[in-house]
Amino acid sequence: MSRAADPAASASASASASAPAPDGALRPTTTASGYRLPALWSFPPFFTLQPNPSTLAHQLKLWTEIVLGWARHDRVFAVNADSPDAGAVFANRAIGRHASPEPPKQASSYLIFWRKPEEWGQIIYDWVSDNGLTGTIMTFYDLTDGDLAETTEFRGLPDTLLRRSLDTLVKRGKAQLLRGEGEAGDGVRFL
């Protein structure tokens, strides 16, 4: 995390960030999607890596809670930290701060596990069982983006995370992954 060189270029427009109140008190902020960021999010040092190891550990724990809460609320499964639209939680225009990878020359795309693959796998399997789909074959697309997926919690799950989640079911003997050909795509048979 570091201070923004150009806050306007790096900040996300989706957050309605608020600077500290005239009385100096920090106030919670609500993003355009309705996620409520804690007051600490408007504290400039929160966007700067702290040199004290125990303070840094606490700061990273708080950042983890905020990012996971935001990702769950906005149904974000992956972020690219190099993108100017990485997400409302990573930029605060009012205080001229944004989060960035440290060290800066590392990979910048990350999956966000607001649920573990094992949890997603169980949610998917419960849905399959509840809807009488045990024994059926479904493509990855049908499972996450098809008509049946519209009301599921796992709709839009990226293939990478879906595959990891289904692998947990394979290990438990509840699913079998199938290699698709051409347009059909990969699939899964639920056992």
QUIWOHU-V767208 format. One record per backbone hydrogen bond with DSSP energy under -1.0 kcal/mol. CO is the residue of the C=O (numbers start at 1). NH is the residue of the N-H. E is the energy in kcal/mol with one decimal. If there is no record, write none. Layout:
co,nh,e
CO,NH,E
CO,NH,E
//
This chain:
co,nh,e
1,49,-1.0
6,10,-1.9
7,11,-1.9
14,32,-2.8
15,17,-1.3
21,24,-3.1
25,21,-2.7
29,37,-3.9
31,34,-1.6
35,31,-2.9
37,29,-2.0
38,41,-1.8
39,42,-2.2
40,43,-1.9
43,46,-2.4
44,47,-2.0
45,48,-1.7
52,56,-3.1
53,57,-2.4
54,58,-1.9
55,59,-2.7
56,60,-2.8
57,61,-1.8
58,62,-2.3
59,63,-2.6
60,64,-2.4
61,65,-2.1
62,66,-2.4
63,67,-3.0
64,68,-2.6
65,69,-2.2
66,70,-2.6
67,71,-2.9
68,72,-2.3
69,73,-2.4
70,74,-3.0
71,76,-2.4
77,112,-3.0
79,110,-3.0
80,83,-1.8
83,86,-1.2
87,90,-1.6
88,91,-1.0
90,99,-2.9
92,97,-2.0
97,92,-3.0
108,81,-3.4
110,79,-2.5
112,114,-1.3
116,120,-2.4
117,121,-2.8
118,122,-2.0
119,123,-2.5
120,124,-2.8
121,125,-2.6
122,126,-2.8
123,127,-2.1
124,128,-2.6
125,129,-2.8
126,130,-3.0
127,131,-1.7
128,133,-2.9
129,132,-1.6
133,136,-2.1
136,190,-1.9
138,188,-2.6
139,143,-2.1
140,144,-2.0
141,145,-3.4
141,146,-1.2
144,156,-2.4
149,152,-2.0
154,157,-1.9
158,162,-3.0
159,163,-3.2
160,164,-1.8
161,165,-2.3
162,166,-3.0
163,167,-2.3
164,168,-1.1
166,170,-2.3
167,171,-2.3
169,174,-3.0
170,173,-1.7
174,191,-2.4
176,189,-2.8
178,187,-2.7
181,184,-1.5
186,140,-2.6
187,178,-2.9
188,138,-2.5
189,176,-2.2
190,135,-2.9
//
